[in-house]
Amino acid sequence: MQTQTTADAPVDEVVDWRRNRLADTGFAPALAAAIACDPRYDLHALIELVERGCPPDLAARILAPIGEEYGA
C-alpha cells in the first residue's frame, strides 16, 4: 500500500483545482489534466483566451511553454 506524504497533499490540491478550473472553462478532460500538472502554463491567460472565444486546444497551443512541442 502506498501512502501520500503531507507535503504532496497541497500540490495535489492545486493540480486538482487547476484541472477543475480548466474543465469548467471548456477544456477536454485529458487536456485539462495535462495542463494542470504543468506549472509553466499560465492558467489565467488560458482561461482568458477561451473566454474571449479561442478554442481551448488552440489556447493551449498558443500558450505552450517555449521550446516544447505541443502534444509531445
N, C-alpha and C positions, 0 to 999 in steps of 0.2 A: 504494500500500500504506500502510495506517495502522498506526502503531506505538503501543504503550501506554507512557506515561511511568512511571517507577518510583514517582512519587507516587500514581498511580492504583491501583497494584497492591495496597497494603494495603486500600484502600477496597473494591475488588472482592472481595478475600478475605473481608472482613467481611460484605458483602452475600451472598456465596455461603454463608458459614457460617450467617447468619440464615435464608436461604431453605431450606437443608437442615434446620435445626432445626425450622422450621415444617412442612415437608413430613413429617418424621419424626413429628410430633405429630398429623398428620392433615389439615393444610390442603391444599386443592386446589393443584396447581402454579401456576396463574395467580394465585390469591390470595396464596400464599406469596411469589411473585416481586414482586408489587405492594407487599406489606407490608415485605419485606426491604430494599427500597431507600428506604423512608421512615423516617428515624431518629426521627420523632415517636411511633412506636408503641413501647410497652414490650413487648419480646419476652418477657420473663419473665412478665409479667402475662397476656399472651395464652396462653402455654403452660399456666400455672397454671389459667386458666379452663377450657381444654379438658380438662386432666387431671381436673378436678372434674366433668366431664360436659357442659360447654357446647359446642354445635356450633361448629366453627371460624368459620363465616361470621357467626354471632351474636357470638362473642367479638370479631371484627374490628369489628363494628358498635358494640359496647359501648365498645370502647377506641379508636374512631376519634378522631383529633385534633379538638378543639373547633373549630367553625366550618367543618368540612369536611362536605360532603355525601357520605355513603358511596356508593361506586361511581361517583363522578363523574370 
